[in-house]
C-alpha cells in the first residue's frame, strides 16, 4: 500500500468542523479519545465503515465500537436498553466504558461485525465529544493503528499508522491519551449482572459497586478457533509489536535474574523496577502507570529494533487486569513460568 500525506490538525472548533465535513462525505479521520487514538467514520455509512476495515487491515468479523456524545443519542441505535445499563451509564458515562445492546436497523452489519448487537460508548475526551457533536451522527472508531499492532496513545503520524491509508488522511491531535488502554467492554447476561468481555479503565471492582461483575473466560485465555466474539480485542493476536513478546511470571530480582540469563542481542525487559539500565526499561511502578505506558513502550521497542521483549507479570487487580489482557494478546498467549 502507498502511504498518503497525512494532515495534522490541532484540536479546535474549526478542526472539529472540518473533521465532521470529511466524515459526512464518507471519509475517515483520526481522532483523540481518553483511551487511545481512533480512526473514525460515520457508523451508519456501510461504505465508510468498510474503508476503516480496509485501512487497518482489520478482519471483517471484528466488531467496531460506536461513539456518541450524549445519552439521548443511544436509543435510536439500539432495540433495548436494560435498566442496569442506565444505572451504569449514569455513573460511568462519559468514560472508558463500552456497553453492548441489540442493534437497531440504523447500524449496518459492517459496523457490528455481522452480529445483531452493537457496542456503544460515550468518550470522556472533550475533543472526541466535540467532534461527534459537530458531526451530528455516531462514529465508528477503532484504534488508529494497523490491525494487530500496538494502539496509538499519543499523536504522531508514525503511531497512527492506519490514518495514512484511509480515504482522507486527516488526524485531529490533542495531548497524550489519559487511560492508555482501550475501554472496558461489557454485556448484560442477566438483569442484575454484567459480563466483562474486555477489561479497561472502568474496572470489575468499580462495576461491582453497582451489580455483580463476571469476567469472561476469553479475558485471560484464548477463545476457541472460529468462535464468534461480541467485542473487539477478544479473538486475534493483537496489540503486538514486531518483536516477540513473552510474559514472565516472576517479580523483582527473580525476574531480573531470569532475563539476564536468557538475554540475547535485541532483548528488552519491561520491569516494575523504576531503575532503567541496559536492556531493562521501567514498565510502571503500579498498574495505572503500566496501563498508561504499555503501548508506547511496545512502539518504542520497535523503534529500537528489539527482537525479543520479556515483560514482568503485572497484577491482575483493578486496571492491572486490562494490562494483563493486552499483554496476553501481544504475546500470543505465551507465558513463561519461572
Backbone bond lengths (Angstrom), bond angles and torsions (degrees), N, CA, C in turn:
res aa  C-N    CA-C-N  psi(-1)  N-CA   C-N-CA  omega(-1)  CA-C   N-CA-C  phi
1 X - - - 1.457 - - 1.520 110.05 -
2 X 1.324 115.78 140.21 1.458 120.72 177.48 1.519 109.52 -85.19
3 X 1.317 116.33 130.00 1.452 120.27 179.58 1.520 109.61 -79.84
4 X 1.338 116.36 135.98 1.446 122.59 -179.72 1.522 110.28 -95.61
5 X 1.333 116.05 163.94 1.467 120.26 175.81 1.518 108.98 -79.57
6 X 1.322 116.34 123.11 1.464 121.70 -176.92 1.516 110.25 -96.41
7 X 1.324 116.07 132.71 1.465 121.81 178.45 1.525 109.07 -92.11
8 X 1.331 116.78 122.86 1.462 122.63 177.23 1.521 109.84 -93.27
9 X 1.328 116.35 125.46 1.456 120.94 179.70 1.521 109.36 -121.26
10 X 1.340 119.38 112.60 1.465 119.31 172.69 1.521 109.58 -56.78
11 X 1.335 116.61 142.37 1.461 119.10 -175.97 1.523 110.93 -64.07
12 X 1.326 114.93 133.53 1.462 122.85 175.79 1.521 107.18 -162.83
13 X 1.311 117.00 173.25 1.472 120.31 176.15 1.525 110.30 -60.05
14 X 1.339 116.00 -37.54 1.463 120.34 -178.72 1.530 111.50 -69.11
15 X 1.348 116.94 -42.21 1.465 118.73 -179.68 1.529 110.89 -69.51
16 X 1.339 117.37 -32.72 1.468 120.13 175.65 1.525 109.99 -63.27
17 X 1.337 116.80 -41.69 1.470 119.95 178.52 1.521 111.49 -65.95
18 X 1.329 116.65 -39.97 1.465 119.16 178.78 1.520 110.51 -64.94
19 X 1.335 116.89 -42.74 1.463 120.68 177.56 1.528 110.36 -59.29
20 X 1.343 116.27 -41.40 1.466 120.45 179.48 1.521 111.02 -63.55
21 X 1.325 117.22 -40.76 1.470 120.62 179.42 1.529 110.84 -62.83
22 X 1.333 115.96 -42.00 1.471 120.49 -180.00 1.525 110.16 -62.90
23 X 1.350 116.48 -45.39 1.461 119.78 -176.51 1.527 112.01 -73.63
24 X 1.345 117.37 -31.19 1.466 120.25 175.64 1.524 110.78 -64.03
25 X 1.337 116.21 -28.93 1.467 121.38 178.80 1.529 112.50 -87.62
26 X 1.332 116.95 4.28 1.460 120.03 176.53 1.505 114.84 98.06
27 X 1.332 118.02 9.90 1.455 121.71 -178.46 1.520 112.70 -90.19
28 X 1.331 115.04 176.14 1.457 122.31 176.80 1.516 110.28 -118.01
29 X 1.336 116.77 144.50 1.464 122.53 -177.43 1.523 109.23 -136.59
30 X 1.311 117.41 137.96 1.450 121.44 172.53 1.511 110.00 -78.44
31 X 1.340 116.97 128.59 1.470 120.29 -177.02 1.528 109.93 -130.88
32 X 1.346 117.04 151.39 1.462 120.21 176.71 1.524 111.18 -84.14
33 X 1.340 116.36 148.65 1.463 121.70 165.71 1.528 107.04 -137.42
34 X 1.331 117.24 178.87 1.472 119.38 178.92 1.522 112.10 -77.67
35 X 1.344 117.24 -13.31 1.467 120.09 -179.55 1.522 110.28 -93.08
36 X 1.340 116.86 -72.13 1.467 123.05 176.47 1.525 107.41 -142.91
37 X 1.335 116.88 169.49 1.462 120.14 173.47 1.524 109.29 -71.59
38 X 1.348 116.39 141.13 1.448 121.44 -179.37 1.512 112.43 -116.70
39 X 1.333 116.00 155.96 1.461 122.47 171.80 1.518 106.56 -105.77
40 X 1.331 116.19 107.24 1.453 121.27 -166.30 1.524 112.69 -106.47
41 X 1.340 114.61 150.15 1.462 122.99 173.04 1.518 107.83 -152.87
42 X 1.330 116.37 168.02 1.456 122.20 178.29 1.525 109.05 -60.62
43 X 1.325 116.73 116.82 1.468 121.03 -176.39 1.522 112.20 -64.82
44 X 1.342 118.33 -19.37 1.464 122.21 -177.96 1.524 112.34 -87.64
45 X 1.335 116.19 -14.91 1.465 122.29 -172.18 1.525 109.50 -96.37
46 X 1.318 117.06 104.31 1.463 120.77 -173.65 1.524 111.81 -61.25
47 X 1.335 117.47 -40.74 1.469 120.19 -179.86 1.523 110.76 -64.62
48 X 1.329 116.86 -41.26 1.468 120.62 179.44 1.518 110.77 -65.03
49 X 1.326 116.07 -41.07 1.465 120.38 179.30 1.531 110.35 -64.95
50 X 1.322 117.05 -41.76 1.467 119.58 178.67 1.525 111.43 -62.95
51 X 1.328 117.28 -29.91 1.463 119.87 177.71 1.527 111.22 -67.32
52 X 1.338 117.37 -30.57 1.456 121.05 175.32 1.528 110.03 -65.98
53 X 1.326 116.50 -47.48 1.465 120.36 177.71 1.530 110.45 -56.56
54 X 1.350 115.88 -43.15 1.462 120.02 -178.86 1.522 110.78 -66.72
55 X 1.333 117.17 -43.39 1.467 121.16 -178.58 1.520 111.72 -61.61
56 X 1.335 116.48 -38.78 1.455 121.30 -177.46 1.528 113.37 -86.50
57 X 1.347 116.80 -16.44 1.460 118.98 -170.05 1.511 110.16 67.63
58 X 1.330 116.63 37.03 1.459 123.10 -172.47 1.527 110.22 -91.20
59 X 1.336 119.25 135.69 1.464 120.94 176.02 1.533 111.09 -58.33
60 X 1.335 116.76 138.66 1.457 121.53 -174.20 1.530 112.98 -67.19
61 X 1.341 117.91 -19.71 1.467 119.41 -178.89 1.522 112.68 -93.00
62 X 1.333 117.09 10.73 1.462 121.70 178.93 1.531 107.82 -97.90
63 X 1.341 119.09 101.93 1.473 120.78 -170.79 1.522 113.18 -63.52
64 X 1.344 114.09 154.10 1.465 121.21 178.17 1.524 109.75 -99.80
65 X 1.332 115.35 157.23 1.462 121.21 175.50 1.519 108.92 -95.37
66 X 1.324 116.00 133.80 1.465 122.48 178.22 1.522 108.50 -94.19
67 X 1.330 116.36 131.24 1.461 122.35 -176.30 1.527 110.60 -108.28
68 X 1.337 115.38 132.35 1.460 122.42 177.14 1.528 108.69 -123.28
69 X 1.324 116.92 167.90 1.463 120.31 -178.31 1.529 113.26 -115.05
70 X 1.334 117.60 -4.53 1.468 121.16 178.87 1.522 108.71 -154.66
71 X 1.335 116.98 150.58 1.460 120.93 -175.06 1.529 112.74 -64.20
72 X 1.341 117.09 -30.36 1.466 119.06 -179.35 1.535 112.39 -68.99
73 X 1.330 117.38 -10.67 1.470 120.13 176.75 1.531 112.08 -82.33
74 X 1.327 117.79 -9.21 1.460 120.70 -177.24 1.529 114.40 -73.17
75 X 1.350 120.72 -47.94 1.469 120.35 -172.79 1.529 115.99 -52.61
76 X 1.353 120.79 -40.01 1.473 118.09 179.92 1.530 113.98 -65.70
77 X 1.326 117.49 -18.02 1.464 121.05 -175.87 1.511 112.99 -88.19
78 X 1.341 117.17 -15.47 1.467 120.74 -170.01 1.522 110.74 -133.11
79 X 1.331 115.48 161.79 1.465 120.61 178.70 1.521 112.54 -94.07
80 X 1.318 116.43 -20.51 1.470 119.97 -174.30 1.521 109.39 -155.28
81 X 1.336 116.17 139.76 1.462 121.58 177.39 1.527 108.07 -126.58
82 X 1.327 119.09 109.21 1.466 120.15 178.83 1.530 111.60 -61.84
83 X 1.314 115.62 150.56 1.467 120.67 177.47 1.533 110.59 -58.06
84 X 1.315 116.25 -37.74 1.463 119.80 179.85 1.522 110.95 -63.42
85 X 1.327 117.52 -35.04 1.465 120.78 178.08 1.528 111.13 -63.14
86 X 1.326 116.22 -39.52 1.467 119.74 178.15 1.530 110.43 -64.67
87 X 1.310 115.83 -39.82 1.460 121.14 179.34 1.532 110.84 -64.27
88 X 1.334 116.21 -43.08 1.461 120.75 179.62 1.525 110.48 -68.35
89 X 1.333 116.72 -41.74 1.469 120.60 179.39 1.528 111.15 -61.72
90 X 1.320 116.12 -37.33 1.466 120.16 179.47 1.523 111.20 -58.85
91 X 1.333 116.82 -34.85 1.461 120.64 -176.58 1.520 113.09 -93.49
92 X 1.341 118.09 -35.60 1.468 119.68 -168.27 1.529 115.29 -118.87
93 X 1.333 118.05 3.79 1.468 120.82 170.22 1.513 109.33 -110.11
94 X 1.322 119.34 136.01 1.465 126.36 -3.45 1.524 111.35 -71.32
95 X 1.349 115.05 150.85 1.455 119.90 179.78 1.517 111.67 166.79
96 X 1.334 116.79 -179.01 1.467 121.69 -175.92 1.526 112.21 -81.75
97 X 1.331 116.55 58.96 1.455 122.51 -176.62 1.522 109.97 -137.54
98 X 1.338 115.90 128.89 1.464 123.31 178.04 1.515 108.72 -116.71
99 X 1.349 116.60 135.06 1.464 121.60 177.76 1.526 109.48 -120.38
100 X 1.328 115.61 144.61 1.462 122.30 -176.11 1.522 109.91 -104.87
101 X 1.355 115.43 131.53 1.461 122.98 -177.72 1.531 109.93 -132.91
102 X 1.341 118.13 161.05 1.471 119.97 168.61 1.534 108.57 -62.88
103 X 1.310 118.31 130.81 1.461 120.55 -172.34 1.526 112.46 -85.91
104 X 1.324 115.43 152.51 1.461 121.69 173.12 1.523 109.21 -87.98
105 X 1.337 115.76 176.10 1.462 120.44 179.45 1.523 112.26 -70.05
106 X 1.337 117.74 -10.93 1.463 120.56 178.33 1.527 111.46 -66.59
107 X 1.329 117.32 -26.10 1.462 121.78 -176.25 1.528 109.58 -97.27
108 X 1.335 117.91 116.08 1.469 119.66 179.89 1.524 111.75 -71.62
109 X 1.339 114.50 160.56 1.461 120.22 -179.13 1.517 111.86 -60.42
110 X 1.329 117.88 -31.47 1.467 120.48 179.99 1.515 111.28 -61.04
111 X 1.329 117.03 -38.67 1.466 121.03 -179.00 1.524 111.15 -68.85
112 X 1.324 117.05 -39.03 1.465 121.06 -175.28 1.522 113.16 -92.04
113 X 1.327 117.68 8.91 1.459 120.07 179.87 1.513 112.73 64.60
114 X 1.348 117.31 29.36 1.452 121.68 179.79 1.511 114.64 81.39
115 X 1.337 117.87 2.35 1.465 121.78 179.69 1.526 110.64 -87.10
116 X 1.333 116.80 163.56 1.463 120.25 175.29 1.522 111.51 -93.03
117 X 1.323 116.18 14.76 1.465 122.42 177.24 1.527 109.39 -119.82
118 X 1.327 114.96 162.44 1.462 120.82 176.53 1.525 109.23 -134.97
119 X 1.321 116.04 139.14 1.462 122.59 177.38 1.524 108.43 -95.57
120 X 1.335 117.12 129.11 1.471 121.55 -174.51 1.518 109.71 -131.53
121 X 1.329 115.64 140.05 1.463 119.87 171.86 1.518 110.87 -143.82
122 X 1.334 115.73 157.68 1.457 122.97 173.69 1.517 107.65 -114.14
123 X 1.342 118.39 105.87 1.466 119.95 -175.58 1.520 112.26 -65.29
124 X 1.328 113.90 150.15 1.466 121.40 176.23 1.523 111.18 -75.77
125 X 1.331 117.10 -30.83 1.461 122.47 -175.11 1.530 111.83 -56.63
126 X 1.348 118.84 120.23 1.470 120.31 176.64 1.525 112.26 -59.28
127 X 1.338 117.46 -34.63 1.468 120.34 178.99 1.519 110.38 -64.26
128 X 1.333 117.14 -46.30 1.474 120.55 -179.99 1.521 110.42 -60.97
129 X 1.333 117.27 -45.04 1.464 119.64 -178.23 1.525 111.30 -67.58
130 X 1.329 117.17 -35.38 1.466 119.98 177.96 1.526 110.60 -64.94
131 X 1.312 117.42 -38.24 1.466 120.94 178.80 1.528 110.07 -67.47
132 X 1.337 117.12 -42.23 1.471 119.99 177.40 1.530 109.94 -63.17
133 X 1.335 117.15 -42.57 1.467 121.05 177.50 1.528 111.04 -58.71
134 X 1.344 115.89 -43.42 1.465 120.13 -179.72 1.527 110.82 -64.27
135 X 1.335 116.26 -33.66 1.466 120.54 178.87 1.527 111.48 -69.83
136 X 1.342 115.51 -45.80 1.452 119.22 -174.33 1.517 112.80 78.52
137 X 1.330 117.03 12.73 1.469 121.70 176.34 1.518 108.49 -147.27
138 X 1.341 117.40 158.92 1.473 120.32 -177.90 1.520 111.37 -72.38
139 X 1.328 115.78 152.15 1.457 121.76 -177.69 1.525 111.00 -115.04
140 X 1.323 115.78 131.39 1.462 121.07 167.24 1.513 106.69 -86.98
141 X 1.340 117.47 125.26 1.474 119.12 -171.39 1.516 111.84 -147.96
142 X 1.337 117.65 86.38 1.461 119.53 168.85 1.519 110.16 -74.87
143 X 1.316 117.77 173.93 1.465 120.68 -179.89 1.530 110.89 -62.08
144 X 1.331 115.62 148.51 1.467 121.73 -171.20 1.522 112.83 -89.01
145 X 1.318 116.21 40.18 1.465 121.59 178.48 1.517 108.53 -117.62
146 X 1.320 117.09 165.31 1.448 119.84 170.51 1.527 108.44 -66.35
147 X 1.316 116.55 141.01 1.461 121.69 -173.09 1.527 111.29 -55.99
148 X 1.347 114.53 132.12 1.462 120.85 178.18 1.504 114.62 95.03
149 X 1.330 118.40 -17.87 1.461 121.00 -179.07 1.532 110.28 -91.76
150 X 1.341 118.59 167.02 1.467 120.12 -178.46 1.527 111.60 -60.85
151 X 1.309 116.09 141.74 1.460 121.19 -179.23 1.526 111.07 -69.01
152 X 1.355 117.64 147.66 1.466 120.59 179.44 1.524 111.69 -81.78
153 X 1.326 116.76 127.09 1.463 120.96 -179.50 1.521 113.12 -115.35
154 X 1.313 116.90 -4.37 1.454 119.85 169.23 1.515 107.25 -144.37
155 X 1.324 115.71 161.63 1.448 119.51 -162.32 1.519 113.41 -95.33
156 X 1.317 116.45 102.96 1.453 121.81 162.76 1.517 106.67 -138.68
157 X 1.298 117.31 158.88 1.459 120.57 179.61 1.524 109.80 -62.03
158 X 1.333 116.79 -36.25 1.456 120.08 -179.53 1.528 110.02 -61.89
159 X 1.344 116.19 -42.65 1.461 119.66 -178.12 1.516 111.69 -67.83
160 X 1.326 117.31 -45.16 1.459 121.17 -176.37 1.532 108.92 -90.00
161 X 1.307 116.41 60.32 1.455 122.26 -172.15 1.519 113.29 -57.51
162 X 1.338 118.33 -39.77 1.459 120.15 -173.43 1.518 111.83 -67.60
163 X 1.337 118.06 -26.56 1.459 120.39 -177.46 1.521 110.61 -58.61
164 X 1.310 117.33 -39.57 1.457 121.52 -177.82 1.506 114.50 -69.02
165 X 1.335 117.83 -7.35 1.454 121.12 176.69 1.527 111.93 -110.42
166 X 1.340 117.08 2.89 1.457 120.78 -177.77 1.528 110.33 -77.42
167 X 1.343 115.40 172.99 1.472 119.87 -179.64 1.524 110.46 -58.60
168 X 1.325 116.29 -47.18 1.464 120.40 179.61 1.520 108.00 -126.13
169 X 1.334 118.42 103.74 1.472 120.85 -171.21 1.524 113.20 -78.32
170 X 1.328 115.92 78.18 1.460 121.87 178.27 1.529 108.21 -119.49
171 X 1.329 115.87 136.49 1.458 121.43 -177.82 1.516 108.94 -129.22
172 X 1.346 116.28 117.85 1.455 121.33 174.88 1.523 107.45 -88.59
173 X 1.328 116.96 125.59 1.464 119.84 -172.63 1.523 111.89 -113.93
174 X 1.305 114.94 153.82 1.455 123.78 173.33 1.520 106.99 -150.71
175 X 1.328 118.11 -163.47 1.460 119.35 -176.11 1.529 111.44 -73.27
176 X 1.320 115.95 175.17 1.461 121.82 -177.88 1.529 110.62 -58.82
177 X 1.333 116.20 142.58 1.460 121.90 -178.59 1.531 110.69 -62.16
178 X 1.336 116.39 137.48 1.459 120.99 -174.38 1.526 112.56 -69.01
179 X 1.338 117.11 -46.43 1.467 120.33 -172.56 1.522 112.30 -78.53
180 X 1.330 116.56 -50.65 1.459 119.93 178.99 1.514 114.92 91.76
181 X 1.329 118.46 -14.37 1.474 122.13 172.37 1.533 107.74 -130.04
182 X 1.323 114.89 157.33 1.453 120.45 -176.76 1.532 111.16 -64.92
183 X 1.327 115.08 168.08 1.459 121.26 -174.17 1.528 112.75 -66.88
184 X 1.313 114.95 155.18 1.466 121.84 167.06 1.519 108.52 -64.18
185 X 1.331 116.92 136.87 1.471 121.36 174.79 1.522 108.35 -119.36
186 X 1.341 115.92 131.70 1.460 119.67 179.31 1.516 110.88 -138.09
187 X 1.327 115.18 159.85 1.458 122.08 173.11 1.528 108.67 -129.73
188 X 1.336 116.59 178.56 1.459 121.95 -171.36 1.535 110.02 -122.67
189 X 1.338 118.43 86.19 1.458 121.03 -179.65 1.531 113.26 -73.38
190 X 1.327 116.83 -18.57 1.469 121.44 179.70 1.526 108.22 -153.13
191 X 1.324 115.94 166.20 1.457 120.83 -174.84 1.519 112.84 -66.25
192 X 1.336 116.67 -25.25 1.457 120.00 -172.85 1.523 113.72 -112.42
193 X 1.344 117.86 11.28 1.461 118.05 -179.61 1.524 111.95 -154.45
194 X 1.329 115.05 162.96 1.454 121.66 178.07 1.529 108.67 -122.38
195 X 1.331 115.45 161.14 1.455 120.77 172.42 1.522 107.74 -121.68
196 X 1.323 116.28 125.04 1.466 121.41 -179.56 1.527 108.90 -84.99
197 X 1.325 115.75 118.33 1.462 122.34 -179.02 1.528 111.47 -93.39
198 X 1.324 115.55 -29.28 1.467 121.33 175.25 1.522 107.62 -145.23
199 X 1.328 119.01 120.42 1.460 120.47 179.82 1.532 111.64 -75.62
200 X 1.315 115.67 154.45 1.462 120.84 179.85 1.515 110.74 -162.49
201 X 1.322 116.06 -148.03 1.458 121.93 -172.80 1.517 114.69 -68.36
202 X 1.333 118.07 -27.28 1.464 121.29 171.76 1.528 106.08 -94.13
203 X 1.312 116.49 106.47 1.465 121.81 -166.91 1.531 112.25 -86.92
204 X 1.335 115.22 166.68 1.464 120.96 176.08 1.523 110.58 -59.03
205 X 1.333 116.30 -37.61 1.463 120.37 179.54 1.536 110.99 -64.15
206 X 1.319 116.70 -39.02 1.464 120.73 178.10 1.528 110.91 -67.15
207 X 1.329 116.63 -44.64 1.459 120.49 -179.04 1.520 111.85 -66.82
208 X 1.335 117.17 -30.77 1.469 120.60 -178.22 1.524 112.03 -66.98
209 X 1.323 117.67 -12.00 1.464 120.30 173.46 1.530 111.16 -70.18
210 X 1.340 116.70 -20.74 1.459 121.69 -177.52 1.522 113.52 -108.73
211 X 1.335 117.18 -27.98 1.459 120.38 -174.58 1.527 109.17 -166.99
212 X 1.317 116.78 176.80 1.458 120.28 172.28 1.527 108.59 -72.40
213 X 1.325 116.43 133.02 1.464 122.10 -178.76 1.520 109.30 -122.13
214 X 1.333 116.53 107.40 1.462 121.95 -179.68 1.527 109.46 -94.53
215 X 1.317 116.04 150.17 1.465 121.78 178.22 1.522 108.86 -101.65
216 X 1.325 117.12 123.55 1.460 120.75 177.73 1.528 109.65 -63.95
217 X 1.334 118.72 139.65 1.467 120.61 179.51 1.529 113.64 -56.01
218 X 1.342 117.45 -28.75 1.465 120.57 -178.45 1.526 112.73 -69.00
219 X 1.336 117.76 -13.20 1.467 120.13 177.17 1.524 110.58 -63.65
220 X 1.320 116.74 -37.66 1.464 120.37 -174.94 1.531 113.08 -118.67
221 X 1.326 117.73 10.87 1.459 120.68 177.02 1.518 109.81 -150.19
222 X 1.309 116.49 164.91 1.460 121.73 -176.42 1.518 110.13 -81.85
223 X 1.374 118.35 129.49 1.463 120.03 177.55 1.527 110.92 -65.01
224 X 1.327 117.87 156.11 1.468 120.48 177.38 1.527 111.24 -59.57
225 X 1.318 116.90 151.16 1.461 121.65 178.22 1.531 109.15 -59.39
226 X 1.338 115.55 135.15 1.453 120.59 177.12 1.512 114.85 80.18
227 X 1.324 118.22 0.86 1.465 120.99 -179.04 1.515 110.87 -68.74
228 X 1.339 116.83 140.28 1.464 120.82 172.65 1.517 108.21 -82.36
229 X 1.329 116.80 136.54 1.460 119.75 -178.70 1.522 109.63 -120.94
230 X 1.337 116.96 150.89 1.458 122.41 -176.27 1.515 113.09 -91.24
231 X 1.344 116.73 -15.57 1.462 120.55 -171.51 1.512 111.21 -129.09
232 X 1.347 117.56 147.41 1.466 119.60 169.85 1.530 110.44 -60.85
233 X 1.329 115.50 153.73 1.462 120.06 173.34 1.508 115.38 79.53
234 X 1.345 117.97 9.88 1.462 119.89 -178.03 1.522 112.51 -98.17
235 X 1.343 116.83 -33.76 1.458 119.61 -161.60 1.523 114.65 -99.30
236 X 1.317 117.69 -39.58 1.452 120.71 -167.00 1.523 112.35 -106.12
237 X 1.349 115.23 160.44 1.464 119.15 165.15 1.519 106.19 -56.78
238 X 1.318 116.71 133.24 1.459 119.18 -165.19 1.519 109.07 -149.83
239 X 1.316 117.09 161.83 1.468 122.68 172.43 1.530 112.43 59.17
240 X 1.320 118.29 25.33 1.461 120.34 -166.45 1.526 112.53 -103.67
241 X 1.338 117.88 133.43 1.461 120.76 173.32 1.528 110.07 -77.28
242 X 1.332 116.76 -177.61 1.459 120.70 177.91 1.531 110.92 -70.02
243 X 1.314 117.11 -30.69 1.464 121.50 179.65 1.528 110.71 -68.42
244 X 1.327 116.49 156.94 1.454 122.36 173.09 1.526 108.47 -79.02
245 X 1.319 116.82 126.24 1.463 121.89 -176.44 1.531 109.56 -106.83
246 X 1.336 115.92 137.88 1.459 122.01 176.74 1.528 107.97 -134.95
247 X 1.327 117.28 133.16 1.457 121.36 169.84 1.524 107.36 -86.59
248 X 1.324 116.47 131.61 1.463 121.25 179.93 1.522 108.24 -110.53
249 X 1.311 116.45 118.24 1.458 120.99 -177.60 1.530 109.69 -81.20
250 X 1.322 114.30 75.05 1.467 122.59 178.54 1.516 107.19 -157.30
251 X 1.334 115.91 163.42 1.461 120.05 -175.93 1.527 110.03 -140.31
252 X 1.340 113.75 155.61 1.453 119.91 173.29 1.513 113.47 57.17
253 X 1.334 115.60 -132.81 1.464 121.34 -176.66 1.525 111.95 -62.43
254 X 1.336 116.23 -36.54 1.464 118.74 179.39 1.530 110.92 -62.01
255 X 1.330 116.72 -41.93 1.468 120.39 176.95 1.520 110.31 -63.42
256 X 1.341 116.90 -47.51 1.464 120.68 -178.98 1.517 112.85 -60.64
257 X 1.331 116.36 -44.42 1.466 120.31 179.95 1.526 111.27 -64.24
258 X 1.347 115.93 -41.96 1.470 119.25 -179.70 1.529 110.44 -62.96
259 X 1.337 116.51 -44.06 1.472 119.94 179.97 1.525 111.11 -63.21
260 X 1.315 117.01 -42.15 1.466 120.00 179.74 1.523 110.80 -61.40
261 X 1.319 117.25 -38.61 1.467 120.11 -177.19 1.521 112.76 -77.97
262 X 1.341 117.39 -14.43 1.466 120.61 -179.35 1.520 112.42 -115.93
263 X 1.327 117.15 8.91 1.465 120.53 -176.87 1.520 111.36 -73.53
264 X 1.320 115.03 146.85 1.459 122.72 172.47 1.519 106.62 -139.19
265 X 1.300 116.68 178.00 1.471 119.70 179.27 1.531 109.01 -59.84
266 X 1.325 115.65 133.63 1.459 119.96 179.03 1.511 114.22 85.59
267 X 1.346 117.37 16.12 1.471 120.59 179.39 1.525 110.43 -93.67
268 X 1.338 116.70 135.25 1.456 123.08 170.45 1.523 108.15 -121.27
269 X 1.322 116.37 147.80 1.459 121.82 177.63 1.526 108.73 -126.19
270 X 1.322 116.99 125.60 1.463 122.50 179.26 1.522 108.57 -102.09
271 X 1.329 115.61 117.96 1.458 122.08 -170.26 1.519 110.78 -127.42
272 X 1.332 116.12 157.57 1.466 120.92 173.26 1.518 112.05 -76.42
273 X 1.316 117.77 -11.14 1.467 122.45 179.05 1.526 109.09 -67.26
274 X 1.351 118.61 125.05 1.475 120.12 -178.17 1.522 114.02 -70.74
275 X 1.332 117.91 -12.20 1.471 121.00 -179.81 1.527 108.90 -84.63
276 X 1.336 116.15 121.18 1.459 121.07 179.40 1.523 109.29 -103.20
277 X 1.316 115.97 129.76 1.459 119.56 177.43 1.522 108.62 -159.55
278 X 1.323 116.36 146.65 1.454 120.84 178.47 1.512 111.74 55.46
279 X 1.319 116.18 -124.49 1.464 120.50 -177.83 1.539 112.08 -84.79
280 X 1.324 117.95 -4.99 1.462 121.15 -174.83 1.534 111.62 -88.24
281 X 1.338 115.70 133.99 1.457 122.80 175.15 1.521 107.61 -124.29
282 X 1.326 116.14 146.06 1.464 120.64 178.22 1.526 109.36 -76.93
283 X 1.307 115.59 114.14 1.451 122.98 179.53 1.527 110.92 -77.04
284 X 1.318 117.06 -26.40 1.454 122.59 -177.83 1.515 109.72 138.47
285 X 1.329 116.84 135.99 1.458 120.96 -176.22 1.522 113.12 -77.43
286 X 1.348 116.86 -18.97 1.463 120.79 175.55 1.519 108.27 -141.48
287 X 1.331 116.48 173.32 1.464 119.83 -173.15 1.529 112.74 -67.63
288 X 1.333 117.85 -32.82 1.464 119.50 178.20 1.527 110.69 -63.75
289 X 1.333 116.77 -43.48 1.460 120.78 178.00 1.524 110.50 -67.14
290 X 1.317 117.56 -37.29 1.464 120.72 178.52 1.525 111.03 -64.30
291 X 1.330 116.90 -42.33 1.463 120.03 177.37 1.520 110.81 -61.84
292 X 1.309 116.42 -40.52 1.458 121.44 -177.78 1.528 111.77 -68.34
293 X 1.344 117.13 -32.81 1.465 120.97 -171.92 1.527 114.25 -100.28
294 X 1.333 117.71 -15.62 1.467 121.10 -168.17 1.518 113.44 -52.14
295 X 1.331 117.36 -59.42 1.459 119.72 -172.98 1.528 112.01 -67.25
296 X 1.335 116.54 -35.90 1.468 119.16 177.70 1.524 110.52 -62.52
297 X 1.334 117.46 -40.44 1.464 120.49 179.47 1.522 111.46 -66.27
298 X 1.322 117.19 -39.85 1.468 119.70 178.28 1.521 110.83 -64.65
299 X 1.327 117.14 -37.10 1.461 120.14 177.54 1.534 111.03 -69.85
300 X 1.331 116.44 -39.33 1.464 119.87 177.56 1.528 110.90 -63.67
301 X 1.336 116.64 -33.80 1.467 120.16 177.21 1.524 110.48 -61.15
302 X 1.320 117.11 -39.20 1.469 120.30 175.16 1.520 110.92 -63.14
303 X 1.345 116.11 -42.01 1.471 120.12 179.57 1.528 110.83 -61.03
304 X 1.334 116.89 -34.31 1.463 121.46 -179.39 1.528 112.98 -83.23
305 X 1.321 116.25 -4.54 1.456 120.02 -179.60 1.515 113.95 74.59
306 X 1.325 117.06 27.23 1.470 120.47 -179.98 1.523 110.61 -62.15
307 X 1.319 115.26 143.47 1.466 121.15 177.71 1.530 111.75 -104.16
308 X 1.322 116.46 -31.09 1.461 122.15 -179.20 1.522 109.21 -137.37
309 X 1.329 116.98 137.27 1.462 121.99 177.72 1.518 108.53 -126.68
310 X 1.339 116.31 121.67 1.454 121.95 172.62 1.527 107.98 -101.94
311 X 1.324 117.09 131.62 1.461 121.24 -177.64 1.522 109.57 -121.38
312 X 1.318 115.84 127.79 1.464 120.99 176.28 1.525 109.97 -61.66
313 X 1.320 116.90 132.42 1.460 122.18 -179.67 1.530 111.08 -53.73
314 X 1.344 118.15 121.90 1.464 119.18 178.20 1.524 111.55 -81.01
315 X 1.307 116.15 164.38 1.456 120.85 170.57 1.523 108.83 -65.41
316 X 1.313 116.91 150.61 1.470 120.71 177.75 1.535 110.97 -103.49
317 X 1.323 116.71 14.14 1.459 121.18 177.89 1.528 110.20 -90.90
318 X 1.346 116.39 146.87 1.462 120.17 176.95 1.518 111.84 57.52
319 X 1.326 116.03 -136.38 1.461 120.50 -179.71 1.522 111.54 -71.20
320 X 1.341 116.82 -11.23 1.457 120.30 174.39 1.523 112.13 -58.47
321 X 1.343 118.11 -30.62 1.457 120.69 177.21 1.524 110.26 -63.98
322 X 1.337 117.50 -36.66 1.467 120.84 176.72 1.526 110.67 -66.22
323 X 1.328 116.51 -40.97 1.470 120.34 177.88 1.526 109.98 -61.61
324 X 1.328 116.54 -46.71 1.463 121.45 179.74 1.527 110.74 -61.64
325 X 1.330 116.79 -43.38 1.462 121.73 179.35 1.530 111.73 -59.73
326 X 1.350 116.99 -44.08 1.468 119.80 -180.00 1.520 110.94 -68.32
327 X 1.328 115.66 -39.67 1.464 119.08 179.52 1.529 111.61 -65.27
328 X 1.331 117.18 -39.41 1.466 119.85 177.82 1.519 110.63 -56.64
329 X 1.335 116.78 -44.35 1.465 119.84 179.68 1.526 111.13 -68.89
330 X 1.335 116.12 -41.79 1.471 119.43 178.62 1.521 111.21 -61.41
331 X 1.338 116.47 -33.53 1.459 122.13 -178.25 1.525 112.82 -91.79
332 X 1.349 116.53 6.36 1.473 120.47 -176.20 1.528 110.07 51.72
333 X 1.343 115.62 39.60 1.473 124.58 174.11 1.523 113.54 67.14
334 X 1.339 117.26 24.47 1.459 120.40 179.15 1.523 109.79 -93.74
335 X 1.335 116.18 113.16 1.465 123.15 178.66 1.519 107.62 -121.05
336 X 1.336 116.66 125.42 1.456 122.16 179.70 1.534 108.39 -96.42
337 X 1.308 116.53 121.68 1.457 121.66 177.57 1.522 109.29 -89.47
338 X 1.314 117.16 125.59 1.461 121.74 -178.20 1.524 108.51 -104.97
